Amino acid sequence: MINNDKIKVLFRHRSMEMGGVEKVVLSMLNNLSRDKFELTICLNINQGELRNEFPSHIRKVYIAEGREDLSKNSIIRKIQLIIRRFRLNKASKDASIADRILKDKFDVEIATTYAVYKTVLNSSNKNSKKIAWLHSDLTLPSFDAYRDDIFNSMKQFDYIIYGSQQCKDVLDEKYPDVQFPPGKVILNAIPIEELKKKAQAFIPEFEDVPTFVSVGRLHIRKGYRTLLEAHQKLLADGYTHHIYVIGNGEDYEMLSKRIDELGVRNSFRLLGTLMNPYPYVKNADFYIMPSESEGWPLIIAETLILQKPIVATAVGGVPEMIEHSTNGYLTEFSQEGLYNGIKEFLTNRDLVENIQKNLVNIESKFDNQKIFDAVEEIIENLVGKESPNRLNQINTI
């Protein structure tokens, strides 16, 4: 199947708004061997803050223009959006549209999230090996309506990469009779030196009160509605603190309105999306992740490397990253749980000092090259470059 020295690999992804999965995609494209692989990324929509962050040796193509390229005229923009929606709907059913853009055949096609599983499976290239990446806990009630559909797609892939041990284990435990393809748990890589450099870019202006920072998409599953209510209750009970939330999403307007209703605009601030949130993380007193569900959140690993004490809900792969009261503080997802977690950091100096002490050498736990090597090995095994006898082993990297 391979007629040159390099394995041709195609990544399919929706768009490049700032997010953990998008950072994983960029990390892989930056670090997989240029000598072994010829890499292409195909976006459904050329959209998002990270859309121009691909390294120069990566070929990028896309099916539809992003919002950044649409007209400022509201009427023309509406027409463009209708045309874009039509084109994307057609492309989801007709693989020849992507073929005309790609003008190439690939040895391996990778679906970066379940949102593009069908896109890869509908490929006209039936000879390519197909890999699904899973970052989510599919047992959550929010997946009830389309879990079976995702399962049916997963079964058709040649291999599955799980973004956390938890998202694999819960499937094995709750759905033991579902036969999934071979798979492996591979955690997300952290660009440690780049992260440290970005964290020193500037010093944010915080007021002289205990300050929490959170980075995430403003979506109901990220828990910011619940965090806002816990924040207001803490203030009412006399626990002064500020919370800065970096990110954007469909909950922005609702949260902004609720902030005004609660009268906490001076203490609960929505900063929107920032290309470099790390100076805020580094210079705040604490980090908080209030999510209802998560995979293996990259921002938690990044915050650990920046040696910042974390309050986080014990969901998804978070307990794989944080040992309660040792290198962070875990709580349940609820208003009461977040209230108590924040209160602990505000009142328990011994706890905070112990966590800070245990974060000093945390960086040694992250081995990026091992992660990239594992992904390369999977790709090479699938196309027959090496012996496939280890494909059925499930190991954690």
Salt bridges, closest charged atoms under 4 A:
GLU17 OE1 - ARG14 NH1 3.83
GLU17 OE2 - ARG67 NH1 3.35
GLU22 OE2 - HIS13 NE2 2.78
GLU68 OE1 - ARG51 NH1 3.88
ASP69 OD2 - ARG51 NH1 2.73
ASP104 OD1 - LYS8 NZ 3.01
ASP144 OD1 - ARG147 NH2 2.66
ASP149 OD2 - LYS118 NZ 2.90
ASP172 OD2 - LYS168 NZ 2.40
GLU194 OE2 - LYS198 NZ 3.09
GLU207 OE2 - ARG269 NH2 3.01
GLU229 OE2 - ARG258 NE 2.76
ASP237 OD2 - LYS233 NZ 3.46
GLU250 OE2 - ARG217 NH1 3.83
GLU250 OE2 - HIS219 NE2 3.68
ASP251 OD1 - ARG225 NH2 2.89
ASP260 OD1 - ARG265 NE 2.58
GLU261 OE1 - ARG258 NH1 3.08
GLU294 OE2 - LYS222 NZ 2.87
GLU302 OE1 - LYS23 NZ 3.59
GLU363 OE1 - LYS196 NZ 2.66
GLU376 OE1 - LYS36 NZ 3.16
GLU377 OE1 - LYS184 NZ 3.91
GLU377 OE2 - ARG390 NH2 2.39
GLU380 OE2 - LYS36 NZ 3.57
